[in-house]
């Protein structure tokens, strides 16, 4: 009751908030969410952004309940977070980890989790973790069943564990690391046996199969940022680990999306040195820190940018935070068990102070997750030298109609990081909207030179060239854009208009017909097709 009450109170400020960045893509602006056959299309077509049908289905159902009222979705996220915190308490107790109740409280109230809970788009993270917990509990029940279990009874725990894991993977594919984490949990519980390979094999196979399904699903997606070379990725990944861990241990300066750590080989050497030290320390009878460290590293693997260029955001360590709170709570409980009565009271006071402080920090942090402008301004104020934060704030300001201020932030982002594609692209779009076509075209050309297959940069560059009466130059750019992203109906329409302007009516008709075929609901494509056909008849 204390956990439920404190967590609910800590998140009260966020419940009145609206929809945030990406909520339009996954929810409010998704045609599948409002479609009557949306469930079928989430599960059996490739129309959704990602193949995460369980989390998308939950939003589809809730759309029928809440529609455009954000509070309902936020309350559901909060309920899921409370449920996963209670399940975490159950798992820690099952594994005989000291301080299980305190660990669950720390997890429930830790401000690092605010991004996951208060951002509707992170429904996928909450559901995936909840199903992972249920899978863990079922697996433990099947592996560590009491010896007096009736031999002829059917033990459904193992198949349920597998089923819950599949649901977790279909909520968010990054929990593919779960089989490795489950192996660690088993090793914590008892020595590994040969039979573990047989029982874990189906889970590993399913993880690999669903990962491959997601890779196939997103094959050719031009929005995927390709990873840098290993020479750059590995030190940066190590830097990200230390950044995440610092926020978990000292949650100060939390914002939406941190600047990418530059990373040095010193960060990597520190990570390796820590691992070696903990292995050595294990020889003296303490394996807890080593287990927690390995668990944390494995849980962070999908977020470290070894397969796709990373972003550093709090929700990526939602699963890894489990290891941190377990170590802190177990250390506190172990000290308390050995302490005198006076020291016990001191330790109790420390626990209450820490829990209260986390609750207060969460209360304060949730207030940021009520609207996009407040959220992005806080990031710029905390990290004024972050090009990503400047670009994000500029994007939000541009969306709200404040183009002049948006341009200032985009220009600062370009100054801070001349290689940031998104900054050049956004600045080009904003300048074009403000009527400065020449500078807009220049920045969009720079974005294309940095990332030649960026469909948005290509599409916007072609659109501005058309607006500048350079249709002949726009045509090859727009043709590249539709090759990279064939479903971009607006880009096809722009290409068709450019072709009409240079007199290539037949090719323009082909583009408008293809646009209409790909999106039969597009009135603009149908209108332009009729105009092009009239032009074709007139020319004959």
Buried (B, 14 or more C-beta within 10 A) or exposed (E): EEBBEBBBEBBEBBBEBBBBBBBEEBBBEBEBBBBEEBBEBBBEEEEBBBBBBBBBBBBBEBBEEBEEEBEBBBBBBBBBBBBBBBBBBBBBEBBEBBBBBBBBBBBBBBBBBBBBBBBBBBBBBBBBBBBBBBBBBBBBBBBEEEEEEEEEEEEEBBEBBBBBBBBBBBBBBBBBBBBBBBBBBBBBBEEEEEEBEEBBEBBBEBBEEBBEBBEEBBEEEBEEBEBBEEEBBBBBBBBBBBBBBEBBEEBEEBBBBBBBBEBEEEBBEBBEEBBEEBEEBBEEEEBBBBBBBBBBBBBBBBBBBBEBBBBBBBBBBBBBBBBBBBBBBBBBBEBBEEBEEEEBEEBEEEBEEBBEEBBEBBBBBBBBBBBBBEBBBBBBEBBEEBBBBBBBBBBBBBEEEBBEBBBBBBBBBBEBBEEBBBBBBBBBBBBBBBEBBEBBBBBBBBBBEBBEBBBBBBBBBBBBBBBBEBBEBBBBBBBBBBEBBBEBBBBBBBBBBBBBBEEBBEBBBBBBBBBBEBBEEBEBBBEBBEBBBEBBEEEE
